[in-house]
Amino acid sequence: MIQDTTQPDRIEQAQLEDTSATGRKRPWRGQKMTSRAVAASMYRLWNEHPRKWAFLKKRADRMHRCSDYLVFGDVVNPETGEVVRKLQAAEFCRDRLCPMCQWRKSLVTFAQVSEIMDWVDAHHAGEFIPIFLTLTMKNVPSAELGSAITTILQSWSRMMNKAGNRKPWRVAAGWFRALEVTYNKDANTWHPHIHAVLLVPADYFTNPDKYIDHDAWVAEWRRALRADYDPSVDVRTVKGDRAHAVAEVSKYAVKPGDWLDSEDNAGTDGRVLLLATELKGRRLTAFGGVMKEARAALKQEDAETADLVHTGEDAEVRGDLLVALDRFEWQVGVTNYVRVKRDVLVEPPSE
């Protein structure tokens, strides 16, 4: 039976504090504030041209309401008695420009890529090792961002497509790639680039027929990019903390950063409109080869439609015992989440 243990006088002062297993504070407040700022920009754009940009009004409405409430549960592991906090319910807008949703999607991607690599290790033990690539192109002005995104995605396909029969395609047994777009405020330019993980044969570094050194990678990417310059390429292997490298390829597609400026509404609105237009319909992430096979075997859902509540450390684990629920709501006056209700569902097991 649910027991309501809400104490209004104390609840009003209880602001959200949520940390990861490593003790790192989760950025709920910052993401919510930034999402509201992006929504405000969309509202301004819609007010300027109500008919022309009616679609932005709908997106702004959803984004403004995104994660207005968060319900966390105290979850007990019956075997160890450990109590952890896990997200149980929330309403996310899923917009590609929403910082809150992009953060949650990056957690989904991190969990999925990690799970895929574990699956490959289990089913192809000792066959492959991962290498991590960052492939770039020259910065471009706003007017050229759309064509630059098209170019970089097509270039990846040329380099990793069977029809091209290039050495990177022949060597890589599987891959995952993600597009990231950053903004340079000083130069007023955009920087599309690709983060990727490739699974290459275990003898990649010792077999000259398979190994691709840095200069060769630059040459391959230059050819695929059809550039008249040598693009910057970073290639590395990970021998220790693989999680850090997986996190790198699981980054958000776009982070507000410098393109969201509270002191420059006109500039912010122009950049929001640009991104809202140019990212529409883009395939921001993709899998190939054995990593795509693993994804199918694991029956993973696309991050664009996946559950954004039960992901990462908030994922449901069989045997977890939910003993209490805390509801937090966004309060404009304090610009933070405040606990408004606590329900004790069952008494936690005694030691």
The 8 nearest C-alpha neighbors of each residue, nearest first, counted from 0:
[[1, 344, 2, 345, 343, 3, 346, 342],
 [2, 0, 344, 343, 3, 342, 345, 323],
 [1, 3, 343, 342, 4, 344, 0, 345],
 [4, 2, 342, 5, 343, 1, 341, 340],
 [3, 5, 342, 341, 2, 6, 343, 340],
 [6, 4, 341, 340, 3, 7, 10, 342],
 [5, 7, 9, 8, 10, 4, 340, 341],
 [8, 6, 10, 9, 11, 5, 339, 340],
 [9, 7, 10, 6, 11, 12, 5, 13],
 [8, 10, 7, 11, 6, 12, 13, 5],
 [9, 11, 7, 13, 12, 338, 8, 6],
 [12, 10, 9, 13, 8, 7, 338, 337],
 [11, 13, 10, 9, 14, 337, 8, 338],
 [14, 12, 10, 338, 11, 337, 15, 9],
 [15, 13, 337, 336, 338, 12, 16, 335],
 [14, 16, 336, 337, 17, 13, 338, 327],
 [15, 17, 14, 18, 24, 25, 13, 336],
 [18, 16, 25, 24, 15, 19, 84, 27],
 [17, 19, 24, 23, 25, 22, 16, 20],
 [18, 20, 22, 23, 21, 24, 25, 17],
 [19, 21, 22, 18, 23, 312, 83, 24],
 [22, 20, 19, 23, 18, 24, 25, 312],
 [21, 23, 19, 18, 20, 24, 25, 17],
 [24, 22, 19, 18, 21, 25, 20, 17],
 [23, 25, 18, 17, 26, 22, 19, 16],
 [24, 26, 18, 17, 27, 23, 19, 16],
 [27, 25, 29, 28, 30, 24, 17, 31],
 [28, 26, 30, 29, 25, 31, 99, 17],
 [29, 27, 31, 30, 26, 335, 32, 336],
 [30, 28, 32, 26, 31, 27, 33, 34],
 [29, 31, 99, 33, 27, 32, 28, 98],
 [30, 32, 34, 28, 33, 29, 27, 99],
 [33, 31, 29, 35, 34, 30, 28, 36],
 [32, 34, 36, 30, 35, 31, 29, 37],
 [35, 33, 31, 37, 97, 36, 98, 32],
 [34, 36, 38, 32, 33, 63, 37, 39],
 [35, 37, 33, 39, 34, 38, 40, 32],
 [38, 36, 40, 34, 39, 35, 33, 41],
 [37, 39, 59, 35, 41, 40, 36, 63],
 [40, 38, 42, 36, 37, 41, 35, 43],
 [41, 39, 37, 43, 38, 42, 268, 44],
 [40, 42, 38, 44, 43, 39, 59, 55],
 [41, 43, 39, 45, 40, 44, 56, 59],
 [44, 42, 40, 46, 41, 45, 39, 47],
 [43, 45, 41, 47, 42, 46, 40, 48],
 [44, 46, 49, 42, 48, 52, 47, 43],
 [47, 45, 43, 49, 44, 48, 42, 56],
 [46, 48, 44, 45, 49, 43, 52, 42],
 [47, 49, 45, 51, 46, 50, 52, 44],
 [50, 48, 45, 46, 53, 52, 51, 47],
 [51, 49, 53, 52, 48, 45, 54, 46],
 [50, 52, 48, 49, 53, 45, 54, 47],
 [51, 53, 45, 54, 55, 50, 49, 48],
 [52, 54, 50, 56, 55, 49, 51, 45],
 [55, 53, 52, 57, 56, 58, 51, 45],
 [54, 56, 58, 53, 57, 52, 41, 59],
 [57, 55, 59, 53, 54, 58, 45, 42],
 [58, 56, 60, 55, 54, 59, 61, 53],
 [57, 59, 55, 61, 56, 60, 62, 54],
 [58, 60, 38, 56, 62, 57, 61, 41],
 [61, 59, 57, 63, 58, 62, 56, 64],
 [62, 60, 58, 64, 92, 59, 63, 65],
 [61, 63, 65, 59, 64, 60, 92, 38],
 [62, 64, 60, 35, 61, 65, 38, 59],
 [65, 63, 61, 62, 67, 66, 60, 92],
 [64, 66, 91, 62, 92, 67, 63, 90],
 [65, 67, 68, 90, 91, 89, 64, 69],
 [68, 66, 329, 64, 65, 328, 69, 90],
 [69, 67, 328, 66, 327, 89, 329, 70],
 [70, 68, 89, 327, 326, 88, 66, 71],
 [71, 69, 326, 88, 87, 325, 86, 327],
 [72, 70, 86, 325, 87, 85, 324, 84],
 [71, 73, 324, 85, 323, 84, 74, 87],
 [72, 74, 84, 323, 322, 83, 321, 82],
 [73, 75, 321, 83, 320, 82, 72, 84],
 [76, 74, 82, 320, 81, 319, 80, 77],
 [75, 77, 80, 319, 81, 78, 79, 320],
 [78, 76, 80, 79, 75, 320, 319, 318],
 [77, 79, 76, 80, 81, 75, 318, 319],
 [80, 78, 81, 76, 77, 75, 82, 350],
 [79, 81, 76, 77, 75, 78, 82, 350],
 [82, 80, 79, 76, 75, 83, 77, 74],
 [81, 83, 75, 74, 73, 80, 76, 84],
 [84, 82, 74, 73, 85, 81, 75, 72],
 [83, 85, 73, 72, 74, 71, 86, 82],
 [86, 84, 313, 72, 71, 87, 83, 73],
 [85, 87, 71, 313, 70, 88, 72, 308],
 [86, 88, 71, 70, 72, 85, 308, 309],
 [89, 87, 70, 86, 69, 308, 71, 90],
 [90, 88, 69, 66, 68, 91, 70, 308],
 [89, 91, 66, 65, 92, 88, 68, 67],
 [90, 92, 65, 66, 93, 89, 100, 307],
 [91, 93, 65, 61, 94, 62, 90, 100],
 [94, 92, 100, 91, 95, 97, 303, 101],
 [95, 93, 97, 96, 92, 100, 62, 58],
 [96, 94, 97, 93, 101, 100, 278, 275],
 [95, 97, 94, 98, 275, 101, 253, 37],
 [96, 98, 94, 34, 100, 99, 95, 101],
 [99, 97, 101, 34, 100, 30, 102, 96],
 [100, 98, 30, 102, 97, 101, 31, 34],
 [101, 99, 103, 102, 93, 97, 98, 104],
 [100, 102, 104, 98, 103, 99, 251, 97],
 [101, 103, 105, 99, 100, 104, 98, 251],
 [102, 104, 100, 106, 105, 101, 307, 99],
 [105, 103, 107, 101, 106, 102, 302, 100],
 [104, 106, 108, 102, 107, 103, 249, 250],
 [107, 105, 109, 103, 104, 108, 311, 110],
 [106, 108, 104, 110, 105, 109, 310, 111],
 [109, 107, 105, 111, 106, 110, 249, 112],
 [110, 108, 106, 249, 112, 107, 111, 246],
 [109, 111, 113, 107, 108, 112, 311, 114],
 [110, 112, 114, 108, 113, 109, 115, 107],
 [111, 113, 115, 109, 114, 110, 108, 116],
 [114, 112, 110, 116, 111, 115, 109, 117],
 [113, 115, 111, 117, 112, 116, 110, 118],
 [116, 114, 118, 112, 117, 113, 293, 111],
 [115, 117, 119, 113, 118, 114, 120, 112],
 [116, 118, 120, 114, 115, 119, 113, 121],
 [119, 117, 115, 121, 116, 120, 122, 114],
 [118, 120, 116, 122, 121, 123, 117, 115],
 [121, 119, 124, 117, 123, 118, 122, 116],
 [120, 122, 118, 119, 124, 123, 117, 116],
 [123, 121, 119, 120, 124, 118, 117, 293],
 [124, 122, 119, 120, 126, 121, 125, 127],
 [123, 125, 120, 121, 126, 122, 119, 127],
 [124, 126, 127, 123, 201, 120, 128, 200],
 [127, 125, 201, 123, 124, 200, 128, 120],
 [128, 126, 200, 201, 199, 198, 125, 129],
 [127, 129, 198, 201, 199, 200, 130, 126],
 [130, 128, 198, 197, 199, 236, 196, 131],
 [129, 131, 236, 197, 235, 196, 198, 132],
 [130, 132, 196, 235, 234, 195, 236, 197],
 [133, 131, 234, 195, 233, 194, 196, 134],
 [132, 134, 194, 233, 193, 232, 195, 135],
 [135, 133, 232, 193, 192, 132, 231, 194],
 [136, 134, 192, 231, 230, 232, 193, 133],
 [135, 137, 230, 138, 192, 191, 231, 134],
 [136, 138, 139, 190, 135, 230, 191, 231],
 [139, 137, 190, 189, 188, 136, 140, 191],
 [138, 140, 189, 188, 143, 144, 137, 141],
 [141, 139, 188, 142, 143, 189, 144, 187],
 [140, 142, 144, 143, 188, 139, 189, 273],
 [141, 143, 140, 144, 145, 139, 146, 273],
 [144, 142, 141, 146, 140, 145, 139, 147],
 [145, 143, 147, 141, 146, 142, 148, 139],
 [146, 144, 277, 148, 147, 143, 149, 142],
 [145, 147, 149, 148, 143, 144, 150, 142],
 [146, 148, 150, 144, 149, 145, 143, 151],
 [149, 147, 145, 151, 150, 146, 144, 152],
 [148, 150, 146, 147, 152, 151, 153, 145],
 [151, 149, 147, 153, 148, 152, 154, 146],
 [150, 152, 154, 148, 153, 149, 147, 155],
 [151, 153, 155, 154, 149, 150, 148, 156],
 [154, 152, 156, 150, 155, 151, 149, 157],
 [153, 155, 223, 224, 151, 157, 156, 152],
 [156, 154, 158, 152, 153, 157, 159, 151],
 [155, 157, 153, 159, 160, 154, 158, 152],
 [158, 156, 154, 155, 160, 159, 223, 163],
 [157, 159, 155, 156, 223, 160, 165, 154],
 [160, 158, 168, 156, 157, 155, 167, 161],
 [161, 159, 156, 162, 157, 163, 158, 168],
 [162, 160, 164, 163, 159, 168, 165, 169],
 [163, 161, 160, 164, 157, 165, 159, 158],
 [162, 164, 161, 165, 160, 157, 158, 159],
 [165, 163, 161, 162, 168, 166, 169, 160],
 [166, 164, 163, 168, 167, 158, 169, 159],
 [165, 167, 169, 168, 170, 164, 209, 211],
 [168, 166, 170, 169, 165, 171, 159, 158],
 [167, 169, 159, 166, 171, 165, 170, 164],
 [170, 168, 166, 167, 171, 165, 164, 172],
 [169, 171, 167, 168, 166, 199, 209, 172],
 [172, 170, 199, 173, 168, 198, 169, 197],
 [171, 173, 198, 288, 199, 289, 170, 174],
 [174, 172, 288, 289, 290, 198, 287, 171],
 [173, 175, 197, 287, 196, 286, 290, 198],
 [174, 176, 286, 196, 195, 285, 287, 197],
 [177, 175, 195, 285, 284, 194, 193, 196],
 [178, 176, 284, 194, 193, 283, 195, 248],
 [177, 179, 193, 283, 252, 192, 284, 194],
 [178, 180, 252, 192, 191, 253, 193, 177],
 [181, 179, 191, 253, 190, 252, 192, 178],
 [182, 180, 190, 189, 253, 191, 179, 183],
 [181, 183, 189, 188, 184, 258, 190, 257],
 [184, 182, 188, 187, 186, 185, 189, 181],
 [183, 185, 187, 186, 257, 182, 258, 188],
 [184, 186, 183, 187, 188, 182, 257, 258],
 [185, 187, 188, 184, 183, 140, 189, 182],
 [188, 186, 184, 183, 185, 140, 189, 182],
 [189, 187, 140, 139, 183, 186, 138, 182],
 [190, 188, 182, 139, 138, 181, 183, 140],
 [189, 191, 138, 181, 180, 182, 192, 139],
 [192, 190, 180, 179, 148, 189, 181, 135],
 [193, 191, 135, 179, 134, 178, 190, 180],
 [192, 194, 178, 134, 133, 177, 179, 195],
 [193, 195, 133, 248, 177, 176, 132, 178],
 [196, 194, 176, 132, 175, 131, 248, 177],
 [195, 197, 131, 175, 174, 130, 132, 129],
 [198, 196, 174, 130, 129, 173, 171, 199],
 [197, 199, 129, 173, 128, 171, 172, 127],
 [198, 200, 171, 127, 128, 172, 170, 197],
 [201, 199, 127, 203, 202, 126, 128, 198],
 [200, 202, 127, 126, 203, 128, 199, 125],
 [203, 201, 205, 200, 204, 206, 209, 199],
 [202, 204, 210, 200, 209, 201, 206, 205],
 [205, 203, 210, 202, 206, 207, 209, 201],
 [204, 206, 202, 203, 207, 210, 209, 201],
 [205, 207, 208, 209, 203, 202, 204, 210],
 [208, 206, 210, 209, 205, 204, 203, 211],
 [209, 207, 206, 210, 203, 211, 205, 170],
 [208, 210, 207, 203, 206, 170, 211, 204],
 [209, 211, 207, 203, 204, 208, 206, 212],
 [212, 210, 215, 216, 209, 213, 167, 207],
 [213, 211, 215, 214, 216, 210, 234, 217],
 [212, 214, 216, 215, 217, 211, 234, 232],
 [215, 213, 217, 216, 212, 218, 211, 219],
 [214, 216, 218, 212, 217, 213, 211, 219],
 [215, 217, 219, 213, 218, 214, 220, 212],
 [216, 218, 214, 220, 215, 219, 221, 232],
 [217, 219, 215, 221, 216, 220, 222, 214],
 [220, 218, 216, 222, 221, 217, 215, 223],
 [221, 219, 223, 217, 222, 218, 224, 216],
 [222, 220, 224, 218, 226, 223, 219, 225],
 [221, 223, 225, 219, 220, 224, 218, 226],
 [224, 222, 154, 220, 225, 221, 158, 157],
 [223, 225, 154, 221, 226, 222, 220, 151],
 [226, 224, 222, 223, 221, 227, 154, 220],
 [225, 227, 224, 228, 221, 222, 229, 230],
 [226, 228, 225, 229, 221, 224, 222, 230],
 [229, 227, 226, 230, 221, 225, 137, 136],
 [228, 230, 221, 217, 231, 227, 218, 226],
 [231, 229, 136, 228, 135, 221, 232, 217],
 [230, 232, 135, 134, 229, 233, 136, 217],
 [233, 231, 134, 133, 217, 230, 135, 234],
 [232, 234, 133, 132, 235, 134, 231, 213],
 [235, 233, 132, 131, 232, 133, 213, 130],
 [234, 236, 131, 130, 237, 233, 132, 129],
 [235, 237, 130, 131, 129, 238, 234, 128],
 [238, 236, 239, 241, 235, 130, 240, 129],
 [237, 239, 236, 240, 241, 129, 128, 235],
 [240, 238, 237, 241, 242, 243, 236, 244],
 [239, 241, 242, 243, 238, 237, 244, 245],
 [240, 242, 244, 243, 239, 237, 245, 238],
 [241, 243, 245, 240, 244, 246, 113, 109],
 [244, 242, 246, 241, 245, 240, 247, 237],
 [243, 245, 247, 241, 246, 242, 248, 237],
 [246, 244, 242, 247, 248, 243, 241, 249],
 [245, 247, 249, 243, 244, 248, 109, 242],
 [246, 248, 244, 245, 249, 250, 243, 194],
 [249, 247, 194, 245, 246, 250, 195, 177],
 [250, 248, 246, 109, 105, 247, 108, 245],
 [251, 249, 248, 247, 105, 252, 246, 179],
 [250, 252, 253, 101, 105, 254, 102, 249],
 [253, 251, 179, 178, 180, 250, 254, 283],
 [254, 252, 180, 251, 179, 181, 255, 96],
 [253, 255, 256, 251, 98, 252, 181, 180],
 [254, 256, 259, 258, 257, 253, 98, 33],
 [257, 255, 254, 258, 259, 182, 181, 260],
 [256, 258, 259, 184, 255, 260, 182, 183],
 [259, 257, 255, 256, 267, 260, 182, 270],
 [258, 260, 267, 255, 257, 256, 261, 37],
 [261, 259, 263, 262, 267, 258, 257, 264],
 [260, 262, 263, 264, 259, 267, 36, 266],
 [263, 261, 260, 264, 267, 259, 266, 265],
 [262, 264, 260, 266, 265, 261, 267, 259],
 [265, 263, 267, 266, 268, 262, 261, 260],
 [264, 266, 268, 267, 263, 269, 270, 40],
 [267, 265, 269, 263, 268, 264, 270, 260],
 [266, 268, 264, 270, 259, 269, 265, 260],
 [269, 267, 271, 265, 40, 270, 266, 264],
 [270, 268, 266, 272, 267, 271, 273, 265],
 [269, 271, 273, 267, 272, 268, 274, 266],
 [272, 270, 268, 274, 273, 269, 275, 267],
 [271, 273, 275, 269, 270, 274, 268, 276],
 [274, 272, 270, 276, 271, 275, 277, 269],
 [275, 273, 277, 271, 276, 272, 278, 270],
 [276, 274, 272, 273, 278, 277, 271, 279],
 [275, 277, 273, 274, 279, 278, 272, 271],
 [276, 278, 274, 145, 279, 275, 273, 144],
 [279, 277, 281, 274, 276, 275, 280, 95],
 [278, 280, 277, 281, 276, 275, 274, 95],
 [279, 281, 278, 282, 277, 283, 276, 275],
 [282, 280, 278, 279, 283, 277, 149, 148],
 [281, 283, 284, 280, 285, 178, 278, 152],
 [282, 284, 178, 281, 177, 252, 285, 179],
 [285, 283, 177, 176, 282, 178, 286, 175],
 [284, 286, 176, 175, 177, 287, 283, 282],
 [287, 285, 175, 291, 174, 290, 176, 284],
 [288, 286, 291, 174, 173, 290, 175, 289],
 [289, 287, 173, 291, 290, 172, 292, 174],
 [288, 290, 173, 292, 291, 172, 293, 287],
 [291, 289, 293, 173, 292, 288, 287, 174],
 [290, 292, 287, 294, 286, 289, 288, 293],
 [293, 291, 289, 295, 290, 294, 296, 288],
 [292, 294, 296, 290, 295, 291, 115, 297],
 [295, 293, 291, 297, 292, 296, 299, 298],
 [294, 296, 298, 292, 293, 297, 291, 299],
 [297, 295, 293, 298, 294, 292, 299, 291],
 [296, 298, 294, 295, 299, 293, 115, 118],
 [299, 297, 295, 296, 294, 300, 293, 301],
 [298, 300, 297, 294, 295, 301, 111, 296],
 [299, 301, 305, 302, 298, 304, 303, 306],
 [300, 302, 303, 304, 305, 299, 108, 107],
 [301, 303, 305, 304, 104, 107, 300, 108],
 [304, 302, 301, 305, 104, 93, 300, 95],
 [303, 305, 302, 301, 306, 300, 93, 307],
 [306, 304, 302, 300, 301, 303, 307, 107],
 [305, 307, 308, 309, 304, 310, 302, 107],
 [308, 306, 103, 309, 310, 305, 104, 107],
 [309, 307, 306, 310, 86, 88, 87, 89],
 [310, 308, 314, 313, 307, 306, 315, 86],
 [309, 311, 314, 313, 308, 107, 307, 312],
 [312, 310, 313, 314, 106, 110, 107, 309],
 [311, 313, 314, 310, 85, 19, 20, 309],
 [314, 312, 85, 309, 310, 311, 86, 315],
 [315, 313, 309, 310, 312, 311, 316, 85],
 [314, 316, 309, 313, 317, 319, 310, 312],
 [317, 315, 319, 318, 314, 313, 76, 320],
 [316, 318, 319, 315, 320, 76, 314, 77],
 [317, 319, 316, 320, 76, 77, 78, 75],
 [320, 318, 76, 317, 316, 75, 74, 321],
 [319, 321, 75, 74, 322, 318, 76, 77],
 [322, 320, 74, 73, 323, 75, 72, 319],
 [321, 323, 345, 344, 73, 347, 74, 343],
 [324, 322, 343, 73, 344, 342, 72, 321],
 [325, 323, 72, 342, 341, 71, 73, 343],
 [326, 324, 341, 71, 70, 340, 72, 327],
 [327, 325, 70, 340, 338, 339, 69, 341],
 [326, 328, 338, 337, 69, 68, 336, 339],
 [329, 327, 68, 336, 337, 67, 330, 69],
 [328, 330, 336, 67, 335, 68, 337, 331],
 [329, 331, 332, 334, 335, 333, 336, 328],
 [330, 332, 334, 333, 329, 335, 336, 32],
 [333, 331, 330, 334, 335, 329, 336, 337],
 [332, 334, 335, 331, 330, 336, 337, 329],
 [335, 333, 331, 332, 330, 329, 336, 32],
 [336, 334, 333, 28, 330, 329, 337, 14],
 [335, 337, 329, 328, 15, 14, 327, 330],
 [338, 336, 14, 327, 328, 13, 15, 339],
 [337, 339, 327, 13, 10, 326, 340, 14],
 [340, 338, 327, 10, 326, 337, 11, 328],
 [341, 339, 326, 5, 325, 338, 342, 10],
 [340, 342, 325, 5, 324, 4, 3, 326],
 [343, 341, 3, 324, 323, 4, 2, 344],
 [342, 344, 323, 2, 345, 1, 322, 3],
 [343, 345, 1, 322, 323, 342, 2, 0],
 [346, 344, 322, 343, 347, 323, 0, 1],
 [345, 347, 322, 348, 344, 343, 323, 349],
 [348, 346, 322, 345, 349, 75, 320, 80],
 [349, 347, 346, 350, 80, 77, 75, 345],
 [348, 350, 347, 80, 346, 77, 79, 75],
 [349, 348, 80, 79, 347, 77, 78, 81]]
